[in-house]
Amino acid sequence: MKKYLLLFIPLLLGQTLAVSQTAKIDSSNLRKLRIDPASAVGFPARELYSDIKYISLETIDKSQFGNIQKLEVADDRFIIFDGDTRDIFIFSNTGKFIDKITQRSVAKLNGMSSFREGSVFNGFVLTKLAGVNYIEIGVGADVLQFNMNGGYLKKLPYKDNSVSINLKDGTKIIPAYNKNKKHYFEFAIVNPKGDTATYWPFSLQLYDEDDFIIQSTQFDKAANEEEVLYYRYYSYDVFSINASGVSLKYRIVLPSSISLPADFATNPIYKLKKWPYLKINKNAIYGLKNVWQIGDYLYMTFSAFSRQMSNKYTLAYNLKTNQLISLQNITPDETSSFLPINDSAIGTNFLTDGFLTFDGKNLYTVISGLSFKGLKNQVKTVGSNIPTVLKNVINNDKATANPTIVVLTPKVPN
C-alpha cells in the first residue's frame, strides 16, 4: 500500500536528501516573481470571473459527509474523498447524490475479515483507459476499479508506475517513478517516442530519517494540457514539465520575514527539527500548492501553520502587469448574486486549502452548510437576486447539511 500511496499523494518527494538528477533542468528562461502577500488587493468578482455557480450537494442520510479532502471533476460527476469518514462520495454536477464507496465495502471486496475503520484506503485516483474514466483505489497489493457511478468492476494487481499524468501530445509524467524496484525518482517523463528521463532520486527510507508534512499533489496540469507545473517541497520554485524535459519557470521571492532559511531542506541542523521550527515560526511559508497558469494570471496557494483571517495565502499574480490579487478578498457582486465566492470571511476551508481543483476551465471551492447559515441576514438584504435553490440551503436549519460547491469560470483573453 505504501507504494500506491506514493502515487496518490506523490508524498513530499521534494524533500529528498539527494540534490542531483539524471536529467538536466533548463533555467535559461527563469523569471523571478517578487511577491509580498500583505500587499495583495481585492477585486470585484466580475473583474476575474465570467460566471459563478453555486451547487448544493444533496443531503440525505446516506450522502452526508464531513469535509472535502480531495475533489475530482469528470464525466459530469463530483468525486469526493471525505476527510472525516475516509469514504468516497459521488454526486452529479447538479448536486444529486449518486452513490458512495465506503471503507467497509472496499474491505469486504478485498476479502479483509478485520480492519481498523478509516485505514483500508487513503484516497483514490482517476484513470482514463480508451477514453473511459475509472475510479481506482489501492488496497495492499491490489487495485480495485470502479465506474464513475461507484459500481465495482474488478480487482487488478498493482503495477509499478501504472499511474501517470498524460499530456495532449501523448507525453506521460509518472510520479514516484520506480526503476527495477531499486531506484526511486520524484518523477519520470516518457515522451511520445518512448524515451524515459528521470528526475531527483530519493530513498524510501527518507521518510523515517526526517520530518516532513504531507499535503496535496505537487503536479498541476495546465489548462491547455501541454505542460504540468511542478513544485518541490520547502521550495518556492515552480518547474514546467513537458515532452522536452523540465525547466525552472518561476522563482517566487518572498519577504524574509515569512521565508524559510535558504538551506532548510538540506542543512543537517534542521534534520528532525523542521516541524518544531514551523510550529514556532507559524508565519513561515513552507510550500506551494494549487499552482495554475490561467490566462494572464498565475494562481497559487501558500502553506503555513498560521491560520489568521488576515493572512493572504491564496493569490493570483498578473504576469503582464505584476499586480497581486488576494482571492480571499474578492468583493461579491452581481456575478455571484452578491454572495461570497468562498468562506474566507465565514469559515476556514478557503483559508486553509484555497481552491480544491481546476478542471481546465473552472475553479472549484466549497462553503459548508454551517457557514451558509451565517448568511441569512445577507439573503434578506439582497433578496430576489439569490437563486431559489440557494435560498433553500441558507434557510436550512440543519447545520449538518452537506456543503455547497462554488464553480468559478475565470476570464481568459481570446
N, C-alpha and C positions, 0 to 999 in steps of 0.2 A: 504494500500500500504506500510505503514511503516514496517509491519511485513515481507512482501515479500522482501523488500529491505534489511532487515537484513539478509535474506538468500542469496541474490545476492552477497553482499559485505562482509559478516559477519563483520559488521562495528566495527572495533576497539574494539572488545569485550575484548581485553586485558587490557583496561583502567578501569576495574571495580574497585570500591572502596573496594569491599569485597576481602579479601585475602584468604579466606578458600574455600574448595571444598568438595563435598560429597564423592569423591573417592580419594584415596591416589596417590601421584606421586612417582614413583620409581627413586631415584637418585644414586643408587649403582654403576652404570656403567658410571657416568658422566665423560666426557672428556673436559678439558679446552683447547680452541684454542686461542693462543695469536696472534693477527692479527694487524699489522700496515699497513694500505693501502698504505702509502707512500713508503714502501719497496717492493711492488709488482712489478714484472718484466713482460715484454712482451715475447711472444713466437712466432715462426713461425707457421702459420696456420696448417701445416701438422703434427706438433707435437701433436696437440689436436684433430683434426678433420679428419675423413677418407673421408668425402665428403662434398662439399659445393655447393648448388644450388641457383640460382637467379631466382625468379618467378615474372615477371612483371604482375601487375593486370590491366586488360583491362580498358581503359579509353574511355567511351562514355558518352553522356550527362546524361543518367540515372544512370550510375555506379560511377560517380565522387563523391569523399568524401574528408574529411579533414584530420583527424588523427585517428589512431587505438587506441582506449581506451581499448578495450578487443578483444582478438583473441582466438577462439577455433578451433581446427583442428579435424575433424572426417568425416568418410564416403567420403573421397576424396573431402572434402569441407573446405574452409576457411570461418568461420562465424565471421563477424567483427561488433563490435559496434563502430560507429563513434562518437568521442567526440564533433564534431562540429555540425552536423545535428541532432544527437541523434537518427539516424536511424540505421537499421541493414542491412548490405550488405553481399551477399552470392556469393562467387566465387568458381570455381572448383580449384583443387590443381595444375592446369596448368595455372591459372590466368584468365580463361574465366568467364565473368560476367554471373551469373545465375538469380538473382532477388534481390529485396530489400524489407524490411518490414519497412514502414515509420510510423512516429508518427501519421500522418493524417489517414492512413489506419487503424491503430490499434484503434484510437479514433472512427472511423466510425463503425468498427466491434463491439466495446463495447457500441455503442449507445450514444456516447458523442456528443451532438449538438454544444457545445462550449468548447474550451480548449486553454491553453496557449502553444504555439509552444515549443517543447522540454520538456514538463512536463508530457506527457502522460505515458511514461515508462522510466526507468532509467537503462536498461540493459536487459540481458536475461540469462537463464541457459539452459544447455543441459541436458536432462534426457534420460535415456535408460529404455525402458519397453519391456520385452520379446525379448531382443536383438536388438531392433529398437531405433535409436536415434531420439529425437524430440527437437525442439526449443520451449521454453516456456517463456512467457512474463507475468509478473504480472501487472495487472491494477485494482486498487481498491481491491474489494473482489473477483476478478476473475483472472483466469489464462488462457491465450489464447495459444493454442497449434498449432504449425506449423510443416510441414515436413521439411526435410533438403534441399528442393528446394525453401522454402519460401511459400509453399502453405498452406492456412489456413485450419485447420482440425476441431477444436471445442473449445468451451469455457467450462472451468471446474471451479467449486467452489474452492477457495483457502482453503487448509487444512494445519493446523499447522504441522510442522515437516515433510513436504512432500518432501523436497529436502535433499538428502543425498549424501555423498561420499562413494562409495562402493569398498571394497577391494576384492581381489581374493577369500578369504575363506568365503565370504558372510557377513563379518562384515560391519555394516553401521555406519558412523560418521555423526551426524546430527548437523550442525552449528546452533547457536542461538536457542537452544532447549527450547521449551515452555512446561512446565508441568502444565496442568489444567488451562491454561491461567492466572496463578497467579505467577508462579515462572519461571524465565528465567536463562539459563546457557549458557556459551560460546559454549559448545557443549555437546553432549551425545554420548556414544558408545553403540551400540546394537550388541552384539556378535552373532555368528551363533545359539546359544541356545535360543536367545531372551531376554537374561538378559541385563538390561539397567544400565549404570553408568553415572552419570552427573559430570561435572567439571566447577568450577568457576562460582558461581551465580553472577548475575548482575541485576540492576534495570533499567527499561526503562527510568526512569527519569534522569538517569546518564548523558544523552546527553544534558540535559537542565541545569545541575549543574556544568559542567566543559567544557573546550575547548579541542576538540580532532580533529585530522586531518584524513580525510578519505583517504584510499589508497586501494590497491588491496587485494584480498583474502589472508588470513593468513594460508591457508591449501594447502600444495603442496604434491601431491601423488608421491610416489616413482615409479621408472621405473618398478619394479617387482610387483607393486600393492599389496604389502604385508604390507605396512605401509604408514602413512601420516606424514610429518613433519609439525609441528605447532609452531608458534612463537607469543608471546603476545606483545602488543604494549608497547612502551617505555622500551623495554627489549631486551637483546642480547642473551637470552636463546632459544635453539631450542629443542622442545619436539618431541618424537616419539609416534605415536598413532597406536595401533593395537588391535586385539581382546583381548589381555591380559590386556590392560589398557594404561596408559600414563607413559612414562619415560622421565626424563630430560637427553637428549642425549649429547648435546654440550652446553657449555657456552663460548661465544666469549668474550675475554678480549681485549679491545681497549686501545690505549694510552689515558691518562687522558685528553689531550688537545682536543680530539674530542668525549669524552664520556659525557653522561648525568650524573647529580648527581644520586647517587645510589637510593635515595628516591624520584625521580622525579615524579613517578606515584602516590605516596601515601601521600607525605608530604603536609599538607594544605597550606603551604606558596606558593605552585605552582598552587593552585586552581584558575582557570580562568586567569592564568598568563603563561600558557605553550606556547601559541602562541607568545606572546611578547618575552619570553625568547629565543625561537628558531629563531625569527627574528633578535635578537641581536647576538646570538651565532650561526651564519649561518653554521659553520663547525661541529656543534654538530650532531652526528648521532642519530636520534630519532627512528629508527626502521629498520626492515629487511623486505625483500620481495624476491620472486623467489628463494627459498632455495630448491635445489635438490641435492641429492647424486647420482652422475653418475660415475660409475666405482670407481676409487680411489679418485675422486675429490668431494668436497663439493662446489657447486656453490651457490652464494649469491649476492644480491644487497643491498647496504646500502642506507638509505634515509636521506637526509639533505637538508637544504634550499640553501646551496651554490651550484652553478652550474658552477664553473670554470672548464675549459677544463683540467686542471692539476689534478683535483680530480680523484682518482681511486676508484670508488664505486661499480663496478661490477667485482667480483673476483672469482677465482677458487682456493681452498685450497687443496693441495695434502695431504690426510690423512695418507699416508705412509712416505713421505719424509719431510712434513711440509713446502714444497715450496709454495709460494704465487704468483699467476699469475694474472696480470691485463688484463682482457678480452677486455678492450677498447684499449689496446696497442698490440694486436695481429698483427704480420707482415704478409702482404699479400704474397702469393707465388703461385706456380702452382696449388695448391689445390683450390684456389679462383680466378683462371685466373688472378692473380696479381691485383685483385681489393680489396678494403676494405671489411671486413666482417660485418662492422657496420658503422654508420655515426659519430662516436665519433670525427673524425678529420674534418668533413664537415657539421655536423648538430647537433641536440640536442636530438633526440629520444633515443639513447642508453645511453647518459649521464644521462638522466632523469629517464628512465624506465628499462634499462638493457634489458634482453630478454623478449619477450612478453609471451611466453608459452613454455612448454616442453611436448611433447605428449607420452613420454615413450621411444622414440627412437631419436627424433630430437629436436633441439632447434630452436626457430624462433625469428628473429628480422626484422627490416624494415629500408629501406633507401628511403627517399622521392624523388619525381621527381625533385624537386628543388636542392636537394643535388647531385643527379646524374648528373645534368647539369654541376656541377663543376668538373666532372671527364673527360671532353673532352680531355684535354691535356694528361691525363694518357692513354686514349684509343689510341691516336696517338703513344705513347711510346711503348706499348705492342702489339698493332696492332692485328694480327690474333689470338692471344691467347684468345680473348674475344668472347664469343658466339654471333652469329648474332643477336639474339633476344635482347641481352643486349646492343649491339651497337645501335640498333634502339631506345631503351629507352634513352640512353645517348645523342644521337644526336637529340632527340625530342626537338623542340624549345619551347614547351609549358611547362612552369614551373609548371602548374597546373595538369600535368599528375599524375595519381594515383601512389602510392608508389610501390616499389619492395620489396617483401618478401624474406629474406635470410634464407635458410634452412640449418642448420649445423648438421652433424651427428658426435657426439663425439666418440672418440676411447674408447672402453671399453675392458679391458683384458678378454680373454677367460676363 
